[in-house]
Amino acid sequence: MEMEKVARWAFTAFVIIAIVMGLVVGIMANSVGNEITWRSDSNVKNANTYVTLILLILGIVVGLISITAKEVTPFLIAAIALIVASLSNVWSPLQNGTLDLLYYWATEILSFIVAFTAPAAVIIAIKSVFAMERTK
C-alpha cells in the first residue's frame, strides 16, 4: 500500500516538473524570438534536450512501477489523447506576435508531458500484452 502512495506522489511530481519546466523553457524560447530562431538557439535546445531526457527516464520508471492493472486502460487512453494533441497544430493561432509566450508555454508543456507519458504508455502496453498472453 505504501508503494502505491509513493508512486502517486511521484507521478504528480513528474507532471508538475513537466509543467514548470515547460513554463521555463517557454520563457527562454519567447526571449529568443521567432520559432525558427528558438529551435536553433543552443540554450533553449540544451534545456529542451535535458528536460526531455529526464522526463523520458521518469516516464520509464512510472511505466515500470506505478500503474496498476485497473488503471491501464484509462492511462493508455489519456496517453493517446496527449500524443495526438501534441502532434496537432492546434496552438499555432496563438503565434501571432502578441500571444507568442502562450504558444511557447502550451507547446513546451504539452511536449514535456508527452515525453513523460509516452514511454510509460509503451511499457504499460507491452506489460498488458504479456498479461493477456499469460491468461490464455
C-alpha positions in Angstrom: 0.0 0.0 0.0 2.8 2.4 0.8 4.4 1.8 -2.7 1.2 2.9 -4.3 1.2 6.2 -2.3 4.8 6.9 -3.3 4.0 6.1 -6.9 1.0 8.5 -6.9 3.1 11.3 -5.4 5.9 10.6 -7.9 3.5 10.8 -10.8 2.1 14.1 -9.6 5.6 15.5 -9.0 6.7 14.4 -12.5 3.6 16.2 -14.1 4.4 19.3 -12.0 8.1 19.2 -13.2 6.9 18.9 -16.8 4.6 22.0 -16.3 7.2 24.1 -14.5 10.0 23.3 -17.0 7.6 23.9 -19.9 7.0 27.4 -18.5 10.7 28.0 -18.0 11.7 26.7 -21.5 8.7 28.6 -23.0 10.0 31.9 -21.4 13.5 31.1 -22.8 12.1 30.4 -26.3 10.0 33.6 -26.2 13.0 35.7 -25.3 15.0 34.4 -28.2 12.5 35.3 -30.9 10.5 33.5 -33.6 10.1 29.8 -33.9 12.9 29.3 -36.4 15.3 31.2 -34.2 14.4 29.5 -30.9 14.6 26.0 -32.3 18.2 26.6 -33.2 19.2 28.6 -30.1 21.7 26.5 -28.2 20.5 27.4 -24.7 16.9 26.6 -25.5 17.9 23.5 -27.4 20.0 22.2 -24.5 17.4 22.9 -21.9 14.8 21.2 -24.0 17.0 18.2 -24.5 17.9 17.7 -20.9 14.4 18.2 -19.6 13.1 15.8 -22.2 15.7 13.2 -21.3 14.9 13.5 -17.6 11.2 13.1 -18.2 11.7 10.1 -20.5 13.6 8.4 -17.8 11.0 9.3 -15.2 8.3 8.0 -17.6 10.1 4.7 -17.8 10.1 4.5 -14.0 6.4 5.2 -13.8 5.7 2.7 -16.5 7.6 0.0 -14.6 6.3 0.6 -11.1 3.3 2.8 -10.7 0.3 1.9 -13.0 -1.9 -0.8 -11.6 -3.9 -3.3 -13.8 -7.1 -1.3 -13.0 -5.5 1.9 -14.3 -4.1 0.6 -17.6 -7.0 1.4 -19.9 -7.6 4.9 -18.6 -3.9 5.7 -18.7 -3.4 4.4 -22.2 -6.4 6.4 -23.5 -5.1 9.6 -21.8 -1.7 8.9 -23.3 -3.1 8.5 -26.8 -5.1 11.8 -26.4 -2.0 13.6 -25.2 0.1 12.3 -28.1 -2.5 13.2 -30.7 -2.9 16.7 -29.2 0.9 17.2 -29.3 1.0 16.2 -33.0 -1.8 18.6 -34.0 -1.1 22.2 -34.8 -3.8 23.4 -32.5 -1.6 26.0 -30.8 -0.5 27.8 -34.0 -3.2 30.6 -33.8 -1.5 31.7 -30.6 1.6 32.5 -32.6 0.5 36.0 -33.7 3.1 38.3 -32.1 1.2 39.3 -29.0 0.4 35.8 -27.7 3.7 34.1 -28.6 4.5 33.4 -24.9 1.3 31.4 -24.6 2.2 29.5 -27.7 5.6 28.6 -26.4 4.2 27.7 -23.0 1.5 25.5 -24.5 3.8 23.6 -26.9 6.6 23.1 -24.3 4.3 21.9 -21.5 2.5 19.5 -23.8 5.8 18.3 -25.3 7.2 17.6 -21.8 4.1 15.9 -20.6 4.1 13.7 -23.7 7.8 13.0 -23.2 6.9 11.7 -19.7 3.8 9.7 -20.6 4.8 8.2 -23.9 7.5 5.8 -22.5 5.2 4.9 -19.7 2.4 4.1 -22.2 4.7 1.9 -24.3 5.9 0.0 -21.2 2.3 -0.4 -19.9 1.1 -1.5 -23.3 3.8 -4.2 -23.5 3.1 -5.4 -20.0 -0.6 -5.6 -20.9 0.1 -7.7 -24.0 2.2 -10.1 -21.9 -0.5 -10.2 -19.2 -3.1 -11.1 -21.9 -0.9 -13.8 -23.2 -0.4 -15.3 -19.8 -4.2 -15.6 -19.2 -4.7 -17.6 -22.4 
